[in-house]
Amino acid sequence: MEDPKKKSTFVFQAGILAAAGMLVKVIGLIYRSPLLSIIGIEGNGYYNSAINIYTIILLISSYSIPSAISKVIAQRLAFKEYRNAQRVFVCALLYVLVVGGVASILTFVGAPFLVGKNQNAVVALRVLSPTIFFSGFLGVFRGFFQAHGSMVHTSISQVLEQILNAVVSILAAKLLIGLVADGDATTRAIYGSAGSALGTGAGVLAGFLFMFGMYRLNGGVIKRRASRDKSWHEESYKEIFKVIFTIVTPFILSTFIYNCTTVVNMTIYYHVMDYKKVDAILASNHYGIFSGLAVAVVNIPIAIASAMSSAIIPGVAASYVKGTIAQTRTQVTRAIQMTMLIAIPAAVGIAVLPRPIMQFIFPQKESLDIASGLLAALSVTVVLYSLSTLTNAVLQGIGKVNTPVIHASVALVIQVAGLIALLLYTDLDLYALAAANAIYSFVMCVLNHMSVRKHLEYRMDVVKLFLKPLFAAVIMGAAVFGVYQGLILLIPVSRVVLLIAIGIGVCVYGAVLLLIGGVSREELLAFPKGYTLVHIAEKLHLLSDKPERKRKKKRRKKKRKRKKGRAAL
C-alpha cells in the first residue's frame, strides 16, 4: 500500500480522483448514445425511472460508506492506531453485509410499489436490486484506501466499473430486445431498460473484485502495521459499531436528502403531468430527455466536485482532530480553487454552445432541441452543485455531520414548493425541473458557506476563487462562440469544429487566468504535473515572478530602514 507521506499530496491525489471521475463520466456519455439508439427514448425513460429509485435506496444503504469510513479510519491513522483502523474496516464490512442484503431483498420484492405509476420500470429495478448488495462492499474497500491517502485504487476501480457497465449494457440490451423482437414497442423498451440495468450490476461487481484483489495484495503491509501498533487503547467492536452508526447515519441522511431531489422532482413531475392529463409515455419520454441526456452532460464537470469531496474528507478529518485548523483552512481553499477553476469555465462553455455539445454526445434528432435548451438552463447548476457538494464534505470532515442534513432538508422544502408552483402555474414544463435544481443548489451553497465560515472562521477570497476564473471564463466563452460560428461556415462538420473550438477555449482560458493572477506559481506547482505546467507558462511568458520580486523589494526596504534607525541611535 502506498505510504501517504510519499508524493501523495492532497491536490495530487484529488487530481487523480477527479481525472478518473471525468473519464468515467465521458465513458458514460459515449456509451449512452449507442445505448439510446438501441433502447429508444421510451426505454431510456423506464431505465432512468428505475435508476433514480435504485440510487435513493443505494443512498440509504451504502452510498455514503466510502466517505464515512474514510473519515473514521483516517482519524485513527492520524494517531497511528492501526489495529483500531483495521477493526473499523471489519465492522464496516459486517454493517454493509446486513444493511445491503436487506435493502437488496426489499428492492426486489417491493419494486412494483416503489416505481409507483410507472410500472414498466419494475423489471429494470429488479435487475438492479443485487447491485445494491455488492455496492456496499465496494464502498467499504474504497473508503479504506482513501483513508490511507491513496485515490489510485478507487480511480482504477471506477474506470473499470464504467467500462464493464458500458460494454455489458449495450450487449445485454441488444440481446434482450432481440428475444422479444416480435413484441410491441413498449415490450422491447422494457427489455432494453433491463439490459441497461444489467450493465450497471456487472460494472459494480467488476469494481468490487478489483478492490478486493488490491486489498489482498496489500495484506502483508496491513498485518505488519497492525502487529507493530503499540497504541494504549484498543477499541472494542461494540465501541466501533457505535461510532460507525453515529457517523454513517448523518452521512446517509445528508447524502440521501441531498440526492433524493432527483426522485422527488421526478415523482412531482409525473403526478403534475398526470393531473394535467399529459400522456404517461410522453411524460416518461420527456423526463428521460431531462434526466438521461441534459443532466448526464452537466454531471461531467460536477464529477470534479465529487472527487474533491472524497479526497478532502480524510485530510480534513485528520487535521481537524489534531487541532491544526490553519492546515484545514488551507485544504479547503485549495479544494474550492481547483474545483472552481474547472466548474466555472465548464458552466460558461455549456451555456454558450449547448446545441453543439449535445449534438456531439447525443445526436438523436428527435430529442436534440429539447435537450439543448435544458442543457443551457442547467449550466449555472454546475457551479452551484460543485460548491455545495464540496462544502458538504468540509462540514462532514470537521465533525459537523448533522449540519448538512438540516441544510439539505431546508433546501428540499424550498425547491419542492418552487417546483410545484412552476409546474402548476406556468408552461415551463421540463424547464421547471431545471429551475428547481438551481434553487436547491443555491440554498445549499448559502447555508453551507455560513456554517463553514462559523466553525472554521473561514473567509473565502471571492476575487481569487470566483471573480478571476469567471472573468477568464467569459473571455473564453466569447472566443469559443466566435470560433465555432466562424469555422462552421468553412467546415460543416459540427463535431470537428466543436473540438477545435474547445481546444482554443482551453488555451484562452488558461492564458487569461495566468495573466490576471488567477493562479500563482506556488498554486500551479501543487496541481498534478505542476512543474510541467509552470515550465510551459514561463516559456509563453504567462507566469511572472513580479509579485515575489515586489515582496523581496519591500523586505529590502524594511531592512534598510531598520539599519538607518539603528545608525541614528
N, C-alpha and C positions, 0 to 999 in steps of 0.2 A: 504493500500500500504506500502511496505517496506520502512523504513527510510534509506536513503543512508548512514547515519552515522553509522548504525549498521554494523556488521561484513561483510559488502559488499565491501571489498577492490577490487581494480581493477583486480588484478590477480585472486582473488577468483571468482569474477563474470565472468571474461573472461574464467576461467576454467570450470565453469558451462556451458557456451555457447559453448565452444569448445567440451566438452564431449557430449553435445546434437548434435552438428554438426557431430561428429564422428559416433554417434549412428544412426543418420539419414542416413548417407552415407552407413553404414553397412546394415541397413534395406533395403536401395535401392538396394544394390548389392544382398542381399539374395533373394529378390523377382524378380529381373531381370532374374535370371537363370530359374526359372519355367515359367516366362512370355515369355522368349525367346523360350523355348520349345513349347509353345502354338502358338505364332505368327510367329515363324521361323525367319531366317536371313533376308528374304525379307521384312516381316512385320516390323522387327526391323529397317531396313533401312528407310522405309516410316515414321515410328514414329520419328526417330531421325531427319529426314529432317524437319518434322513439328515442333518438339520441339525446334529446333535451330532457326527457324523463329519466333516462339512464344516467345522465350527468348529475341530475339532482340526487338520485339515490347514491351515486358514487361520492358526491359531496358529503352526504351524511355518513357514509360507511368508511371511506378510506382516502378521499381526495386530499385531505389536509395532513395525512400521515407524514409525508416527506418533510414538510416544513416543521410540524410539531416535534417529530422525533429528532430531527437535526438540531433543533433548539435545545431539547432536553439532554441529548448526548454531548453537544458542544459545551454546555455548562459544566459537565463532569470532566471533559477533556481539558478544559481551561485550568483545572486544578490537578490534572494528570491522574484522575480516578478512573483508570482503565477497566477495572473489574466492574465498577458500578455502570460504566458506559455499556459494557457487554451485557450486563443484566437488563438494562433498559431495552437493548436490542431484542433480547429473548422475550421479554414481556410484551413488546410491541408485536412480535410475530404471533403470540398467543391471542392478543387483542384482535388482530385482523382475521385470525382463523375463525373466531366466534362471530364477530360482527359482520365480516364479509360473507361468511357462509349463510347466516340468517338473512342478510339483505338479498343475496342471490336467489334463495328459495322463495322469499316473499315477492320478489320481482317477477319470477316465472309464474307463480300461482296467481298473483294479483294483476297481471298485465291487462286483462280486459277492463278492470276498474281504473287502473292508472292512466290509460290513454283517453278515457272519457268518451267524447263523441266521435273521435277519430279511430274507430275500431279496426280500420285497415292497417294500423300500425302495431297491432298486437303481435304478429309473427316476428317482426323485426325486434321488438322489445324482448321477447322471449329468447331469441337467439343471442341477445346481448347479456342476458342475466348471468351466465357463468363468468363473463368477463369481469364482473364486479368482484368476484371472489379472488381472482388472480391479481387484480389491480391493487388490492390491499397489500399483498406480499411484495409486489413490485415497488410500491411506495415506501415500505419499510427499508428495503435494501438501498433505495435511492437516498433516503434520509440519513442512513448510516454513513454512506460515503460522503455526502455533502457535509456532515458534521466533522468529518476528518479533513475537510478542506479540499477535497477532490471533486470537481464537477465533470471530469473527463468520463468517468464511468456512466454517470447519468446522461451525459450528452450522447455518448455512443448508443446507449440503450434506447434513447428517444428516437434517434435517426433510424436504428434497426427496426424499432416498433412501427414507425411510419412507413418504411419501405415494405415490410410484410403486409401492413394494412392496405397499402395501395395495390400490391400485386394480387393478394387474395380477394380483395373487394371486387376488382374488375373481373377476375376469372370466375369467382363464385356467382356474381350477379349474372354474368353471361350464361353460365351453366344452368342456374336455376330458372332463368327466363326461358331457356331452351326446353326445359322439361314441361313447361306449360305454354308452348308456342301456339297451341290451338285455342288457348283461353282468351277471354276478353282483355281489354287494355288494363282494367283495374287489377285483374288477377296477375298479369305479368308485372305490373308495378309493385304489387305486394311481394312477390317472389324476388324481384330485383332489389327491393329495400332490405329483404332478409339476407341477400348475398352481400350487400354493403356492410350489414351488421356483423356478418361472419368474419369479414376482413378486420374489423376493429378488434374482435376477440383474438384472432391469430397474431396481430401485432403486439397486443399486451402479453400474450403467452411467450412470444419470442423475446420481448424485453425482460420479462421475469427470468427466463432461463439464462440469458446473458448475465444479468446481475448476480444470480445465484452462482454461476461459474466464476465470476470475478471474486466473489466472496470466498469461495473455496480456494482459489489461487492465493489469496492473501491470508488464508487461515493460519499459517505459521507465524506471521508477524503479529496477528491479533492475539494469539495464545501467548506469545512471548511477552507482549506488553502487559497482558493481564497477570501473568505469573510474576513479573517484576514489580507490580503495583504494591506499594507499601503504605497506601492511604490508611489513615487511622479508623475510618468509618466505612463499613460495608453495609450498604442499604439492603433491607430485606425486600423480597418480592412484593410483599404487601405494601411497603412504602412506595415502591416504584410504580405499582399499579395505581396507587392513589395519585401520584404525580402525573402519570400518563393521562388519567381521566380528567384531572383538573386543568391540564394543559391542552389536551386534544379536544375536549368538549368545547371550550370557547373558540378554538381554531375552527372546528367544524361548523359551529353556529355562525361565526363571522363569514367563513367561506361560503356556507350554504346560502345565507341571506344575500351576500354579495353577488353570487352567481345565479341564484334562483330567479332573478329578474327575467331571465330568458323564458323560463317556463311560465312564470306569472303573466308576462306580456303575451305569450302565445295563447294561454288559456283565455285571457281577457279578449284578445283579438278574435278568436274563434266564436266566443259567446256573443260578442257585439255583432259580428258578421251574421251569425245565425239570427239575432234579433232584427237585423236589417234585411233578412230574407235573401242573403247572398248565398249562392250555390256552395255547398260544402267542399266539393272538389276544386272549384275556383279559388275559394279561400285558402285551401291547403296548398294549391299551386303558388299563389301569391306569397304565402308565408315562407314557402320553400325558397323562393327567389330572395326574400329578405334575409333569412337565416342561413341558407346554404350557399348563397352567392355573395351578396354585399357584405354581410357580417364576416364571412370567411376571409375576404380580402383585407378588411380592416384589422382582423386579428393577427395578421402577419407582423406589423410593427409593434403591436401590443405584446407580442411574444417576448420582446426585449424586456419589458417591464416585469413579466412573469419570471423570466430568467434572473433578473436583478433581485427580485423578491426572494427567490430560492437561495441565491448566493449571499444575500445580505443578512439573513436571519441568524446563521451560526456565528458570524463575526460580531454582529451587534449584540447578540445574547452573551457571548464570551466577554467582550469588552465592558458591557454594562454591568455584568455580575462582578467583575473585578473592580469596578468603580472608576474606570478610565473614560469619563464622559466626553472629554475632548476628542479622544480617538473615535468614539461613537458618532459624534457630530461630523467628523471628517469623513467617515464611511458613508454617512447619509448624504452628504454633499456630493461626494464622488458618484454615488449611485444615481442621484437625481440628475446630475450633469450628464452622465453618459446616456441615460435614458432620454432626456430631453433633446440631446444632440441628434438623436435618431427619430424620435417621435414627432418633433415639430416639423422638420422638413418632409417627413412621410405624410403628415396631415396636409401640408400645403400641396405636395405633389398629387395626392389623391383628389384634392379639391379642384385643381386646375386641369387635370387630364383624366376625369373619371371614365369616360367612354373608351378611350384607347386602352386604358388599363384593364377594364372589364372585358373588352373585346379580345385582348391578348390572352386572358386566362379562360374566360367562358364565352366563346364566340357564338353560342346559340342565339340566333336572331330573334326568336320569339320572346326571349327574356332580356335582351340587351338594353333596350330603352329604360325599362323599369329599374333594372339592376344598376345601371349607370347613375341614374338620378338618386337612388338610395345611397350609393357609394359616396357621392358628393355630400349628401346630407349627413352622413356618418363621419365625415373626415375629422370634425372637431373632437369626436369621442376618442380618437387615437391619443391625443394629448391628455384628455381628462381621465380616461381609464388607466393609462400608463402611470400617471402621477398618483391616482388614488390606490392602485394596486401596490405601488412601491411604499407609500406611507402606511398602508395596512400592515405590510411586513415589518416596518420600523416599529410600530406600536406593539406588534406581537413579539418582536425581538427583545424589547425592553421590559417585557412582562405585563404590559397593559392589554392583555388578551381580550378583556371584556369590552374595551372601548370601541374597537371596530364593529362589534356586534350591535352596540347601541347606535352607532353612526349608520350602519347598513340598514337597520330597522327604520330609522327616521327617513333615510333617503328612499327606501322602498315605498313607504306610505305616501310620500310626496309624489313620487313618479307614477304610482298607481292612480292616484287622484287625477294627475295631469293626463295620463293616457286615456282613462275612461272619458274624461271631458272632451279630449281631442277627437276620439273615435265617434262619440255620440253626436257632437255638435258641430263638427267640421267634416269636410270631404278629403281630409289629408290621407286617410286610409293607411298604407304602409309607412308614410312619412310621419305619422303619429308615433309609430314604434321607434323611429329614428330620434324624434324629439324626446321621447321618454328616456331613451338611453343617455342622451345628453344631459337631461335634468338629473338623473340618478347619479351619474359620474361626477357632475359638477358639485352636487351637495356633498358627496363623499370627499371630494378634494378639499372643500372648505372646512368641513368638520375635522377631518384627519389632520390638516395643517394646524388648526388651532390646538389640537391635543399634542402634536409633536412639539410645537413651539412651547407649550406649557411644561411638558415633562422633561424636555432636554434643553430648555432655554435656547432653542434653536432659531436662528434668524436666516431666512433664505436671502441670498443675493439675487434679487429679482432681475437686475440688469444682466448679470453674468449668466444666470441659469436659464432665463426665459427670453428677455428682450433681444439680446445679441443673436442667439440662434434664430429667433423669429425674423429679425431684420435680414440675416443671411438667407433664410428660407424664402422670404418674399422676393428677394433679388433672384434667387434660384428659380422660383415659380414663374416669374416673368420670362426668364431666359428659356426655361423648358417649354413654356407655352409658345413662345415665338419661334423657337427652333422646330417644334413639332408642326405648327401650322405652315411654316415655310417649306420644310422638307417634304411634307405630304403632297405638295403640289408637284414636286420633282420626282419623288419616289413613292408611287401609290401603293406601298406595302406597309400597312399600319404597324405591324409587329417590328419590322426593321427600324422604322422611323422612331418608334417609341423607345427602343433600346438605345439608339443614338442620342435621343433627347435626354434620357435618364442619365447616360454616361456624362454628357455635357453638364447636366444639372448637378451631379455629384461633385464635379470639378469646380464649378462656380460656387457652390455652397461651401466647400472646404476652403477655397481661396478667400472668399469674403469673410468667413468666420475667423480665419487666422489674421487677416489684415486688420480687423476691428478689435482684435484681442479677445475673442470669444473663448479661446483655448490657449493657455500658456505652454511654454516648453516643458515645464515640470509635469503639467497635467497630461500633455500629449505623450510623454515618456511612460506614464502609468498605463496607457492603453496597450492592448495586445499589438505586438510589432511596433511598439512605441519608438524605438531607435530608428527603425526604417522610415516611419512617418516623419520624424524630426529631420532626418537626413534629406528626404525629398522636399520638405517645406523650406529648409535652408537653401537648397540648391535653386529653388524657384524664388528665393528672396521673399517668402511669405511669412517667415518667422524671424523676428529680430530680437536682439538682446538689449534693446533700448531700455525697457523697464529695469533690468538688472543693472545696467550702466548708471541709470539715474539713482538707484539705491546706493550704489557704491560711491557715486559722486557726493550724495548727501552725507554718507558716513565720513568721507574725507573732510568735508567742510566742518562737520561737528568736531572731528579730531583737531583740526587747525584752530578752531575757536577755543577748545579746551586748553591747547598748548599756549595760545595767546593769553588766556586768562591766568594760567599758572605763571607765565613770564611776567605779567603785570604785577603779580603778587611778589 
